[in-house]
Amino acid sequence: MVQFNFAERTIKAKVVYYGPAQSGKTTSLEQIHRLTDPGGSNRLISLNTAQDRTLFFDLLPFSLGAVAGYDFKIQLYTVPGQVQYNATRRVVLAGADAVVFVADSRRSALKENQAAFENMKVNLLANRLVPEKVPLVVQYNKQDLPDLMPQAELDKVLNPWNRSVFPTVAAEGKGVLEAFTAVVEEMLASIAVKYNLREKGLDPQDVPAIVKQAFASVLRQAEAEAPLAPAAPARVVVSQPTDTLHASAPPASAEAGGLVSEELLHRSIRSNVELAESLAGLAREMTLGLGSILSHAELLLIYREDAREKRAAAIRAIQGEAQRLRGLVQSLGRPAAEGSTPTSPASAPPAPTAAAGGFDEVLRQVVRDAQGALDGRGVSIEVSVPPDTQPPRCPSKDLERALVHLLQGIATAAPPRTAVSVRCERKPVLFRGRDGETRRDFLMLSIAQAGALAPEEQNRLLQGDPEAMGGAAALVREMGGFVRFAPLPEGGLETRVFLPAA
């Protein structure tokens, strides 16, 4: 089920690829991964049999970026197509916001397609989802093989609700991204209507244009490429011997009548889902952490021997980040203490990477980096930060880049030859959601200026426009923070940057 965080303006949704065994579900995810994440910053998490057929699912965290001011994230799953793993399919399908049904277009696979489609309807109902209302698109895959059924015949069996259909060749990437874009559009429009998001800035009528713009560059790249065999994806694969897996799976009769076996199986599957999600979060944290370590290593090469304090600060930052990553790895799979709430690596905030010297020193370095823009407008900066203030839990390189862009943009908007004051304080923020209230501590950086940013510029920043002030607000959001504005009593504007507190 879609998850909202209105305070941070984020939406997280789930798309499940469903279909018979070996119809091309996993291959479709691999192609989406190849086209949308060529740098490999995300990972495909797979639980496979010895024959490399997906036993549980593939989990691909995917971000659509800012959608009308919301940071929209999608998790893609596939289910096992083998008949004996129906309980697994049911658990993975739980909470799905959209489905892509991947069919094998060959006439010889008609019975398997039909059985999988009926099984999908049963499992949707078991999860209290109405099959006729769930956003759904259909892929008729393997269009490059002989013995194909005409689309009209396939529609009679597999498309009773007249949903969008996409002939695909997943092995070459043909049509896969178009099908994915279509299901995202249907899902986002459905979410906007169901939860009345028009009042919060997401008009359902705008969804097609929003999704088209978000995927425009990726679709152009896919069209420009020659047909390719699937590239080796960046994957984390968890495999087990086939005999062990088959021995642990309950017989068909147990799944029908053995309540204890069914419950234990569901618990086992759910724990594997949670483990895979933790692995995906750990992969993202490792990418961020290693990037921070490399940036500090570069500083060590720049600083001369006489800059001992700066070298020592960089060394301490590297040691702290390495210790944090070690803790994340050691905590993976460790049971949470009784009465506590488990936290996945994806939700754990990064450790401070510029703690040495305090936040005041970080800000003074930011001011030095932005000095050219400040001098060009004759704007002076007054920094008032207690020396013992700890930096926020953000990668130092991203933090400094975001604040430099923000100061440069504010200096450009401020009247010439005026002063800008910078102060900070620790501030608790209360978030209200479906599960109640959650309190989190932030370091609020307040930047007061004479004059004001234009409303259009404020909206661009609040919506995370990657081009507004050098993408400062988007960077802040990626680090787990957010930006707000407040008018000053004596006139002028205060830009408030909330960053995760250490």
C-alpha positions in Angstrom: 0.0 0.0 0.0 1.2 3.5 -0.9 3.0 5.2 2.0 2.9 9.0 2.6 5.0 11.4 4.5 3.3 14.8 3.9 5.7 16.7 6.1 8.6 15.6 4.0 6.4 15.4 0.9 7.4 11.9 -0.1 5.3 9.1 -1.6 6.5 5.4 -1.8 4.6 2.9 -3.9 5.0 -0.7 -5.0 4.8 -2.3 -8.4 4.7 -6.1 -8.8 5.6 -8.0 -12.0 3.4 -11.1 -12.2 3.2 -13.9 -14.7 4.0 -17.6 -15.4 7.5 -19.1 -14.9 10.1 -17.9 -17.3 7.8 -15.4 -19.0 10.4 -12.5 -18.7 9.6 -10.9 -15.4 13.1 -10.7 -14.0 14.5 -9.8 -17.4 12.1 -6.9 -17.6 13.4 -5.6 -14.2 17.0 -6.0 -15.4 16.3 -3.9 -18.5 14.6 -1.2 -16.4 17.6 -1.2 -14.1 20.0 -1.0 -17.1 18.2 1.9 -18.7 17.2 4.0 -15.6 20.3 3.4 -13.5 23.3 3.1 -15.8 25.6 4.1 -12.9 24.5 1.1 -10.8 23.7 3.2 -7.7 20.8 0.8 -6.9 20.9 -3.0 -6.6 18.7 -5.8 -7.8 18.1 -8.1 -4.8 17.3 -11.6 -5.9 16.6 -14.9 -4.1 17.2 -17.6 -6.6 17.3 -21.4 -7.0 20.4 -23.2 -8.1 19.0 -23.0 -11.7 18.8 -19.2 -11.3 15.1 -19.1 -11.5 13.6 -16.5 -9.2 12.3 -18.2 -6.1 11.1 -15.3 -4.1 11.4 -11.9 -5.8 13.7 -9.2 -7.2 13.5 -5.9 -5.4 14.6 -2.9 -7.3 14.4 0.5 -5.5 13.7 3.1 -8.1 13.2 6.8 -7.7 11.0 8.8 -10.1 12.3 12.1 -8.6 10.2 15.1 -7.6 6.6 14.8 -8.8 4.7 18.1 -8.3 6.7 18.7 -5.2 6.6 15.1 -3.9 9.6 12.9 -3.9 8.1 9.8 -5.5 9.8 6.5 -5.0 8.9 3.1 -6.4 9.9 -0.4 -5.4 9.7 -3.0 -8.1 9.2 -6.7 -7.3 8.7 -9.9 -9.2 7.0 -13.1 -8.0 8.1 -16.7 -8.6 6.2 -18.2 -11.5 6.5 -21.8 -10.4 3.2 -23.3 -9.4 4.4 -24.6 -6.0 5.2 -21.1 -4.7 1.7 -19.7 -4.5 2.1 -18.6 -0.9 5.2 -16.6 -1.8 3.3 -14.9 -4.6 0.5 -13.9 -2.3 2.9 -12.4 0.3 4.9 -10.4 -2.3 1.7 -9.2 -3.9 0.4 -7.7 -0.6 0.2 -4.0 -0.6 0.8 -3.7 -4.4 -0.2 -0.3 -5.9 0.1 -1.6 -9.5 0.7 -4.8 -11.4 2.4 -5.6 -14.7 1.3 -9.0 -16.0 4.0 -10.5 -18.2 2.8 -13.2 -20.5 4.6 -15.6 -22.8 3.1 -14.8 -26.2 3.7 -18.3 -27.6 0.6 -20.5 -28.3 2.3 -23.4 -26.4 2.3 -21.2 -23.2 -1.4 -20.4 -23.3 -2.4 -22.7 -20.4 0.4 -21.4 -18.2 -0.6 -17.8 -19.0 -4.2 -18.4 -18.2 -3.4 -20.2 -15.0 -1.1 -17.4 -13.8 -3.7 -14.7 -14.6 -6.4 -16.5 -12.7 -4.0 -17.1 -9.8 -3.2 -13.3 -9.8 -6.9 -12.5 -9.4 -7.2 -14.9 -6.5 -4.2 -13.6 -4.7 -5.3 -9.9 -5.3 -8.6 -10.8 -3.6 -6.8 -12.6 -0.8 -4.9 -9.3 -0.2 -8.2 -7.3 -0.2 -7.4 -5.8 -3.6 -10.1 -5.6 -6.2 -8.6 -7.0 -9.5 -10.8 -4.8 -11.7 -9.6 -1.6 -10.0 -5.9 -2.2 -9.5 -3.7 -0.3 -12.0 -2.6 -2.9 -14.4 -0.8 -3.2 -17.8 -0.1 -6.3 -19.8 3.2 -7.3 -21.5 2.9 -9.8 -24.3 6.6 -10.9 -24.2 8.8 -13.0 -26.4 7.6 -11.4 -29.6 10.8 -12.4 -31.3 9.9 -16.2 -31.1 7.8 -18.3 -33.5 4.4 -19.9 -32.6 3.0 -16.5 -31.5 -0.7 -16.0 -30.7 -2.3 -13.0 -32.3 -3.0 -10.2 -29.8 -6.7 -10.4 -30.3 -6.7 -14.0 -29.1 -4.4 -13.2 -26.1 -6.7 -10.3 -25.2 -9.7 -12.7 -24.9 -7.9 -14.7 -22.2 -5.6 -12.2 -20.5 -7.1 -8.8 -21.0 -10.8 -8.9 -19.9 -10.7 -5.4 -18.6 -9.2 -3.9 -21.8 -6.1 -2.6 -20.2 -3.0 -1.2 -22.0 -1.1 -3.8 -23.9 2.6 -3.7 -24.8 4.2 -6.3 -27.2 7.8 -6.7 -25.8 11.0 -8.5 -26.3 12.4 -8.3 -22.7 15.7 -9.9 -23.7 16.5 -6.9 -26.0 14.7 -4.3 -23.9 12.0 -3.6 -26.6 8.8 -2.2 -25.1 9.8 -2.9 -21.5 10.3 0.7 -20.5 7.2 1.8 -22.3 5.1 -0.7 -20.3 6.7 0.5 -17.1 6.1 4.1 -17.8 2.4 3.3 -18.6 1.9 1.5 -15.3 3.6 4.3 -13.3 1.2 6.8 -15.0 -1.8 4.7 -14.1 -0.7 4.1 -10.6 0.2 7.7 -9.9 -3.2 8.9 -11.3 -5.0 6.4 -9.2 -3.1 7.5 -6.1 -3.8 11.1 -6.8 -7.6 10.4 -7.2 -7.9 8.0 -4.3 -6.1 10.2 -1.8 -7.4 13.6 -3.2 -3.9 14.9 -3.8 -5.1 17.7 -5.9 -5.4 19.8 -2.8 -1.7 19.0 -2.0 -0.4 20.0 -5.5 -0.8 16.7 -7.5 -3.6 17.1 -10.0 -4.6 13.8 -11.6 -4.9 15.6 -15.0 -1.3 16.6 -14.8 0.0 13.1 -14.2 0.5 12.0 -17.9 2.6 15.1 -18.6 4.6 14.7 -15.4 5.5 11.1 -16.1 6.3 11.8 -19.7 8.7 14.5 -18.7 10.3 12.4 -16.0 11.0 9.5 -18.4 11.7 11.6 -21.5 15.5 11.3 -21.4 15.4 7.6 -20.5 13.0 6.8 -23.3 15.1 8.8 -25.8 18.1 6.8 -24.7 16.2 3.5 -25.1 15.1 4.4 -28.6 18.6 5.4 -29.7 20.1 2.2 -28.5 20.4 -0.8 -30.8 18.8 -4.0 -29.5 21.0 -5.3 -26.7 21.2 -8.4 -24.7 20.7 -7.7 -21.1 23.8 -6.3 -19.5 25.1 -7.9 -16.4 23.1 -6.1 -13.7 24.4 -4.8 -10.4 22.8 -7.5 -8.3 22.9 -9.0 -4.8 21.9 -12.7 -5.3 21.0 -15.0 -2.5 21.0 -18.6 -3.7 20.4 -21.9 -2.0 20.6 -25.5 -3.3 17.4 -26.6 -5.0 17.0 -29.7 -2.8 17.1 -27.7 0.3 14.5 -25.3 -1.0 12.2 -28.0 -2.1 12.6 -29.9 1.2 11.6 -26.8 3.1 8.6 -26.0 0.9 5.4 -27.5 2.2 3.5 -30.0 0.0 0.4 -28.9 -1.9 -1.9 -30.4 0.7 -0.1 -28.6 3.6 -0.7 -25.2 1.9 -4.4 -26.0 1.5 -5.1 -27.3 5.0 -2.1 -26.9 7.3 -2.7 -23.6 9.1 0.5 -23.9 11.2 2.6 -24.6 8.1 0.9 -21.8 6.2 1.6 -19.3 9.0 5.2 -20.3 9.3 5.7 -20.1 5.6 4.3 -16.6 5.5 6.6 -15.5 8.3 9.6 -17.0 6.6 8.7 -15.2 3.3 8.1 -11.9 5.1 11.5 -12.1 6.9 13.1 -12.7 3.5 11.3 -9.6 2.1 12.5 -7.5 5.0 16.0 -8.8 4.6 16.1 -7.9 0.9 14.8 -4.4 1.7 17.5 -4.1 4.3 20.1 -5.2 1.8 18.9 -2.6 -0.7 19.1 0.1 1.9 22.6 -1.1 3.0 23.8 -0.9 -0.6 22.6 2.7 -0.9 24.3 3.6 2.5 27.5 1.9 1.4 27.5 3.9 -1.8 27.0 7.2 0.1 29.6 6.2 2.7 32.3 5.2 0.3 31.7 8.4 -1.7 32.3 10.4 1.5 35.4 8.5 2.4 36.8 9.1 -1.1 36.1 12.8 -0.9 38.0 13.1 2.4 40.8 10.9 0.9 41.1 13.5 -1.9 41.4 16.3 0.7 44.3 14.4 2.4 46.1 14.5 -0.9 45.5 18.3 -1.2 46.3 19.3 2.3 50.0 19.8 2.9 51.9 18.5 5.9 51.7 21.9 7.6 47.9 21.8 7.5 47.9 19.2 10.3 44.5 20.2 11.8 42.7 19.8 8.5 44.5 16.5 7.8 43.5 15.2 11.2 39.9 16.3 10.7 39.8 14.4 7.4 41.3 11.3 9.0 38.8 11.4 11.8 35.9 11.8 9.3 37.1 8.7 7.4 37.5 6.7 10.5 34.0 7.7 11.7 32.4 6.9 8.4 34.2 3.5 8.2 33.0 2.7 11.8 29.4 3.7 10.8 29.4 1.4 7.8 30.9 -1.4 9.9 28.0 -1.0 12.4 25.4 -1.1 9.6 26.9 -4.4 8.3 27.0 -5.9 11.8 23.5 -4.9 12.6 22.0 -6.4 9.4 19.7 -9.2 10.4 20.3 -8.6 14.1 17.0 -8.9 16.0 15.9 -5.6 17.5 15.7 -5.2 21.3 12.4 -6.0 22.9 10.0 -3.1 22.7 12.1 -1.2 20.2 11.3 -0.4 16.6 13.6 -2.0 14.0 15.4 0.4 11.8 16.6 -0.6 8.3 20.0 0.6 7.0 18.0 2.7 4.4 16.4 4.7 7.1 19.5 5.2 9.3 20.8 8.7 8.8 24.4 9.0 7.8 27.0 9.7 10.5 28.5 13.1 10.7 31.4 13.3 8.2 32.7 16.7 9.1 32.4 16.5 12.9 36.0 17.6 13.5 36.1 21.3 14.1 32.4 21.7 14.7 29.6 23.0 12.4 30.8 26.6 12.7 34.0 25.7 10.8 31.9 23.9 8.2 29.8 27.0 7.7 32.9 29.3 7.5 34.3 27.0 4.8 31.0 27.3 2.9 31.1 31.1 3.2 34.7 31.1 1.8 33.5 28.9 -1.1 30.6 31.3 -1.9 32.7 34.4 -1.5 32.8 35.2 -5.2 29.0 35.5 -5.5 28.9 37.5 -2.2 31.5 40.0 -3.2 29.9 40.5 -6.6 26.8 41.8 -4.8 28.6 43.5 -1.9 26.7 41.1 0.5 28.3 40.4 3.9 27.7 37.3 5.9 27.5 37.1 9.7 27.8 33.6 11.0 26.6 33.1 14.6 27.0 29.4 15.6 28.1 28.1 18.9 31.6 26.5 18.5 30.5 23.2 20.1 27.6 22.7 17.6 27.9 19.3 16.0 27.4 19.1 12.3 24.3 17.3 11.0 24.4 13.7 10.0 25.0 14.3 6.3 27.8 13.5 3.9 30.1 16.5 4.2 30.7 16.9 0.4 26.9 17.0 -0.4 26.2 19.3 2.6 28.8 21.8 1.7 27.8 21.8 -2.0 24.1 22.3 -1.1 24.9 25.2 1.3 27.2 26.9 -1.1 24.5 26.8 -3.8 22.0 28.1 -1.4 24.1 31.0 -0.2 25.0 32.0 -3.8 21.3 32.0 -4.7 20.4 34.1 -1.6 23.2 36.5 -2.3 21.9 37.0 -5.9 18.4 37.7 -4.6 19.4 40.0 -1.7 19.6 43.7 -2.2 23.2 44.9 -3.0 25.4 45.9 -0.1 23.2 44.3 2.6 24.0 41.8 5.3 22.9 38.2 5.6 22.9 36.5 9.0 23.3 32.8 9.6 22.5 31.1 12.8 21.5 27.6 13.8 19.7 25.7 16.6 18.6 22.2 17.4 14.8 21.9 16.8 12.5 18.9 17.2 9.9 18.4 14.4 6.7 16.5 14.8 5.5 14.5 11.8 1.9 13.3 11.6 1.1 10.3 9.5 -1.3 7.4 9.3 0.6 5.5 12.1 0.4 8.5 14.5 3.0 11.1 15.4 6.7 10.8 15.2 9.2 13.3 16.6 12.6 13.8 15.0 15.4 16.2 15.9 16.9 18.5 13.2 19.5 21.1 13.1 17.8 24.2 11.7 20.0 26.6 9.8 18.3 30.0 9.6 19.5 32.4 6.9 18.0 35.9 7.2 18.1 38.4 4.4 16.7 41.7 3.5 14.3 41.6 0.6 12.7 38.3 -0.5 12.9 35.5 -3.0 10.3 35.6 -5.7 7.3 33.3 -4.9 8.1 31.3 -8.1 11.7 30.7 -6.8 10.4 29.7 -3.4 8.0 27.2 -5.0 10.8 25.7 -7.2 12.9 25.2 -4.1 10.1 23.6 -2.1 9.4 21.3 -5.0 13.0 20.2 -5.2 13.6 21.6 -8.7 17.1 20.3 -9.5 17.9 23.5 -11.3 16.7 25.9 -8.6 19.8 27.5 -6.8 22.0 24.7 -8.2 19.7 22.0 -6.9 20.3 23.0 -3.3 16.8 22.0 -2.0 17.0 18.7 -3.9 20.4 18.0 -2.3 19.0 18.8 1.1 16.1 16.5 0.5 18.4 13.6 -0.5 20.2 14.0 2.8 17.0 13.6 4.7 16.2 17.3 5.3 13.9 19.9 3.9 13.6 23.7 3.3 11.0 26.2 4.5 10.6 30.0 4.4 9.3 32.4 7.0 8.7 36.2 6.6 10.6 38.4 9.2 8.7 40.9 11.4 10.9 43.8 10.2 10.6 42.7 6.6 12.8 40.4 4.6 12.8 36.6 4.5 14.3 33.8 6.6 15.3 30.6 4.7 15.2 27.7 7.1 17.2 24.6 6.2 16.3 21.5 8.4 19.1 18.9 8.4 19.1 15.6 10.4 20.7 16.2 13.8 23.6 14.2 15.0 
